[in-house]
Amino acid sequence: MRDLLVTGTDTGIGKTVVSAALIKALRAYGVSALGFKPVETGVVAGELADSDELARASGEKHALASPLLQLPEALAPAVAAARAGMDVNPAEIEARITSLRAAGHTLIIEGAGGVMVPLSWAQKHALGSDPRTVRGSDPSDGDGAFFTVLDLAERCSLEAIVVGRAGLGTLNHVALTVAMLNTRGIPVRAVVLNGRRSPDDLAELTNPSTLARMLPGLPIVEIPHHTRGKPIDATTPYLATLAADLIATPPL
């Protein structure tokens, strides 16, 4: 199977839970799945970070799968990095992915926010430069190009899982995200509607069938809201069928 980008229609919708649960589901089938979040923001000292959750799900902490930067401000990665006087060279992200692939891992790469969130202000034409972290980068320099989650998926030939909210508003957000991925030829393998709370909520009730009609042939996976216990463990069984399909189906 091809490496996957787990992206979302927004922030705070459970991408980390879905990514970690998918890693566990794939590992249950014998796949050497490894999580990777290239740049991590909103990191709080003393609290478990998203990258830690991905490493726990993988059962191993691989140095190359650690974030290139971990930043405290809960902002888009390029913005948080610039405020800290730093920027990540996308070439280093690509080099990490290449090395992890060569080591035999299937990668579950968690994006930041949605597909158009800037990971770096680095110019796209500079991606052939030596992989390194660039300090003092100014987003006002150059021609204004920047490197997004979408660019990462395209350059690294990823397939995508789109995570969206279960309730009202998700139709437009999911459709726009899928359309944007389609513009770059990035295959979308499934939509995950995360956090369904009430069987009586009309939007939550009708959204799966409506999305199936809007996006024919695309699997729609529903995951209920988990208020107790361990949400990753509780989510994993809901992704077992998707994991089996990802393994069995040739790359799109």
Buried (B, 14 or more C-beta within 10 A) or exposed (E): BBBBBBBBBBBEBBBBBBBBBBBBBBBBEEBBBBBBBBBBBBBEEEEEBBBBBBBBBBEEEBEBBBBBBBBEEEBBBBBBBBEBEBBBBBBBBBBBBEBBBEEEBBBBBBBBBBBBBBBBBBBBEBBEBEBEBBEEBEBEEBEEEBBBBBBBBBBBEBBBBBBBBBBEEBBEBBBBBBEBBEEEEBBBBBBBBBBBEEEEBEBBBEBBEBBBEEBEEBBBBBBBBBEEEEBBBBBBEBBBEBBBEBBEEEEE
